[in-house]
Amino acid sequence: MNNPVSVSPFDVRALVRSELAALEAYTPIVPFEVLSARLGLPATQIVKLDANENPYGPAPAVIEALAEYNFYHIYPDPQQTELRHALAAYVGVAAEHILPSHGADEMLDYLCRIFLQPGDAIIDCPPTFGMYNFDAQLTGARVIEVWRRADYGVDVEAVERAVLEQPAGRVKLLFLTSPNNPSGTWLPDADLARLLRLPVMVVLDEAYVEFADHPSRAAWALQHDNLVVLRTFSKAAGIAGLRLGYGVCPAWLMAELWKFKQPYNVNVAATVAGLASLRDLDYLRATVEKLKTERRRLSALLASVPFLEPQPSEANFVLCRVNGRNAREIKQTLERQGILVRYYNKPGLDNCIRISVGRPEQTDRLVEALHALTVHRT
């Protein structure tokens, strides 16, 4: 039976917001099971180092808690009371300043929709995480790009000029990431303090802060009314698939967020997993230390590959500039062997690959394949 053709007396597509026509879709990493099928390789043979995931996964206590929980048929606590108090002990700020979210991405979406209207602007500091640009454009806001220096540090003076050159109140948000993705660069305290003097809301994304050799600035949000700090369970806690993040916010903004957020934004499974992770901090911290140790080993081994120039990193990945070779070809050759890395070829990241920190055996397989490429040029 043929489906009837839908006919409308007008072009219904004209109802869609006009500014979305020029929006470029965000390109996420392809899921593990799709890659396994595409490559024709069993999952056990794939070395997945392309999405900054924690290769050790969650603590065993998390798996046990998820299996033992008996109330998945009940709606979650809309205020995430127990989780917020557990996070308060972990982060070192009062629960009243913490808002859990469906991944840190949901907090980004909330902030853009609370602050931005068409014609407003954000400051973005590429190369960096692409969702800041994407979420801002969804609201119809303009994106003012202030490119990072050659060492991937934030050009503080250029950011100041970009804000002050715009009409007063037009630039609403400044997005910063520390450590930065994809470079792994730390934003120094002095630079952050200077940028907080600007008349904008500063959003500091600390997705990778557990891997840094510096402390979190989450508590700064209690001292600065124009600072929000974003954190996540995806990286250090190893539950990226459950989507659990949180924001640390000044009191005045928390009042707005409670009015704005969806009531059941954090699902029960994510809450159970988050609480179990926070009850087993010894496991989390031990895993982070293993990954930091392996990051140092990975960086040293990558430096021994003639065509790679690894950049300093304080995250769970290493960005490499590729010299004298085609980074895309290297990425594709590794992929055919079941080794997945992230490839970039855009301003600030010309001919680069980013490699997540894996287990030692995954590092060994990667480096062996890279050295083989040195002998047998593709």
N, C-alpha and C positions, 0 to 999 in steps of 0.2 A: 504494500500500500504506500503510495507516494504521500509525503508530507505536504500539506497545503502551503503555498507561497504566501508569506506575510506581506500585506500591502498597507501602507500608511498614507493618509492624505497629505502628509508633509514629511520633510526630511528630519526624522527623529534624532539623527546624529547632531543636528544643529543645537540640540539642548545641552550637549556636553560643553563644559567650560572651555572657552576658546584657547586659554593659555596652555591647556594640556596637549594641544596638537603638536607643539614643538618639544615636548618632554621626551627625553630619551630614557627608555626603561632601564632600571638597575639590573645588572647582570650578576646573579648569584652563582656560587659554585655548584656544579652538577652533583646530585646526590650519589652516595657511595654505591648503592645497588644499581643505579643507571650506568655508572662507569664500569662496574664489574661486567654487566651484560654487553656494553659497547666494546670493551676490550677482549671479551671472550676469555676472561681469566677469573678463577675463583677468588672470592674476597680475601682469602688467606694469603694470596700471592700479591696483593696490591699494597704498595707503600704509599699511603695517602698523606702528603705533606703540602697540600695546597690551600688549606682553609684555617690554619692556626688552631686546629682542634687539639685537645689533650689526648695523646695516644694511650694514656693509662685509664681513661674513663673515670667514672665516679667511684667513690669509696665503696667497698663491699657493703658497708652499713646502709648506703643509699639503696642498693638493689634489694636488700632485706626489708627495708622500710616500705618500699613500693609494693613488694609482694605481700606484706603483712597487713597493709592498710585495708580497712573494710568498708569505707564510706565514700566510695567514688560516685555513688548515686546521689549524694547530697551536695548542694551548691557550696562553693567555697566561702570563707569569711571575706566579705567585701572590703574589710579594713586590714586583712592579713595581720591581725594583732600579734599572734605568736611569732610569726616570721619577723615582723618588724622589731620585736624585742630581742630576738636572737641576733638579728643584724646589728642592733645597737651595741650589743656586747662585743661583736666582732669588729665593727668599724670604729667604735669609740665615740659615738654621738648618740644623743637621745633619740628614742624611737619616734618622737613627734616630728623629727626632721627627715624621716626616711619614707619613701614611697616605693614599694615593690611594683614591678611591671612585667609585662609579657616580653621578656628580653629588654635590653637597654634600648633597642630600636623603638619600642612603644613610647618610652620617655622622650626620645627625639621627636617623634610624631606629635606628642602632646605639646612639647615646648614650641614647636613651629606653629601649631594651630592656636596656641594661646597668645603668642606674641606677634605673629605676622599677618598682615593683610596685603592684598595686591598693591604693589608699589613700594612696600617696605623692602629692606635689604638685610642680608646677612654677610658677614665676613667669613670666607672659607680660606684655609691655608694649604693648598695642594702642593705636592702630592700628599693626600690623606684619605681617610675613609670616605667612600662615595655617598653614604646615606645622608650626610649633612646637606650636600648640594641637592640631592634628590628630594628630600622631605621639604626643603625650603621652596623648591619649584612647584611642588604639589599645592602649596598655598597661594601661588601666584607671585611670590616674592622674587626679588632680584638677588643674584649671587655675585658678590664682589670678590674676586679671587686675588689674594695676596700670596704670591708664590714664595715658597720656602727658599732659604739660601742653598748653596751647593752642598753644604754639609747636612741639609734637611732640617736645620734649626729654623724656628720662627723668626721672620724679619720683623722685629717688634716696632721699629721706627716706621716701616712701611704700613703696618697695621694701623698705627696711630694716625698716619696721614690719611689713610683710606677712610677712617671713621670721621675725622674732623673736616675732610673735604666735602662730605655729604651734608645736606640740610639737617639741622638739629632734629634729633629724634627719628630720622629716617632709617639709620642702621640700628637694628634691634638686637641681633644675636651675633656673637663671636664664637665660633666653634674651634676648640683646641683639643688635641689628643696627646696624651702623655702616659706611657710611651706611644709615639706616633705609629700608625699603621698606614703604609707598609714599611717605614724606614726603621722603626724601633728606637727613635730619637726621644730623649728626655727633655721636657720643658723645664728649665731651671726656675727655682723659687723666685728669684729676682725678676725674671721676665714675666712670670704670672702676676706677681704683685704690681708690676708696672701696668700691665694690660687691664688689671682690675680697676685702675683709676679712670678708665675710659667710660663714657656714658652709654654703656651697652650691657646687656646680659651676657655673661661669659659662661659657656657650657664646656666643662672640662671632662672629657671622656677618658676614664681610667680603666678601660676594659682589660688592659694587660699589666696593671700596676703591681700585682703580686709577683711578677717576674723581674721587676726593676730592683736596682740597688739603692733606691731612695724610698722614703715613706710616702704614703698616700696624702693628698691634700684635702681629703673629705671633710675634715673638721673646719677647714677654711670657710665652708659654706655657712657656718654659724657666725662667722665674723664679717662676712661680706654679703650684703643684701643682693648683689648682682652676680652671684656665683652659684651654679649648680654643678655637682660632681656626679657623674654616671659610673656605675659599676655593674658587673655581670658575674653570673655563675658559669658562664659558657666555657671560660678558659681554664682558670685554676681548678675549679670544682669539677670540670669535665662533664657537664650536663647540657651542652649546647643544644641538643635535640629537644630538650624540655622547655627552652625559652624562658629563662628567669633572669631578670635584671633588677636594678633599683636606682633611684636617684636620692642624693643627699641634698636637701634644699633649705634655704632660709625660711623662717616661719611664715612670712607674708605670702610666699609662693605656695607653700603647702596648703594654705587655706584655699587658694585658687585651684590647685590640683585636685583636692578632694571634691570640689564641685564639678570638675571637668572630666575626671576619669570614668571609664566604664566600671560598673560595680563589681563584676566578676572577672576582672581582667587577668588575674593570675589563677591558673587552674589548680586543682587539688593535687595532681601528681607532681607538678613543679614545686608546690609548697612543701609537700612531704619530702621530696628530694633535697630541697634547699635546707630544711630543718635538719635532716640527717647529715648533710654535709657540714653544717655548722656544729653539730655535736661531735664530729670526728675531725677536728682541726689538725690533729697530729698527722693523719693520713694526707690531708690537703697540703700541709706545709712540707711534708716529706716528698710528696710528688713534685711540688714546685721546685724544691732544691735539686731533685734529680734532673728536672728539665733545665734548670739554670746551669748545672754542671755539663749537661749534654750540649747546651747552646755554646758554651765555651769550646768544647771539643769540636763541634760542628764547624764553628767559625774558623778554627785553626786548620781543619782538614780542607775546608773550602778554599782557604788561602793558598793551599798547595796545588790547586787546580790552575794551570797556567792562564786560562781564559776568564777566570772569575775574580772579581774584586768585591769580597764581602764587606758590608758596611757595619760599623759598630751598632750593637742592638742591646736594648734592655727589655725586650719582649720575648715571646716564645717562637720567634722566627728570625731569619737572617735574610736581608735584602742583598742581592748580588748584582753588580753591574757586569755585563758580559762584554768582554773586549776582544775584537778580532773574530768573533763568531756571531752567528745569528741566534738570538735567544729563543725565537719561536721554534726554530729547527731543533734546538737542544731540548726544549720542552716536549716537542712531539716525539723525539727519539726516546726520551725517558718514558713517556707515556706508553709507547708500544711495549716497553718492558715492564709495565705495571707500576711505574714510579711517577707520582703526580706532584708537580710543583706549579706555582702560579707564575704566569708570564705577563709582562707589561711592555707596552710600546706606546707611550703617550708622553706628553711634556713632563719633564722632571723625572721620568722613569723610562727613558729611551733604552730599549734593548736590555731589559732587566728581568730577573727571575727572583721570586721570593720563596724561601724554603722554610716550612714549619719545622720546629724541633720535634723529632720523633724519638723512638726508643733507640738505644745504641745499635741494635742489629739493623734497624732501618737506615740509620746514618751510614753504616758500613756498606750496605747495598747501594745506596745513593752514590757515595763517593767512589766506589768501585766502578759504577756505570759512567760517572763523569770522567774518571781517568781513562776508561776505555775510549771515550769520545776524543780524548787528547791524541790517542794513538791512531784511531780510525775516524778521520774527519767525515762528517755527514755531508 
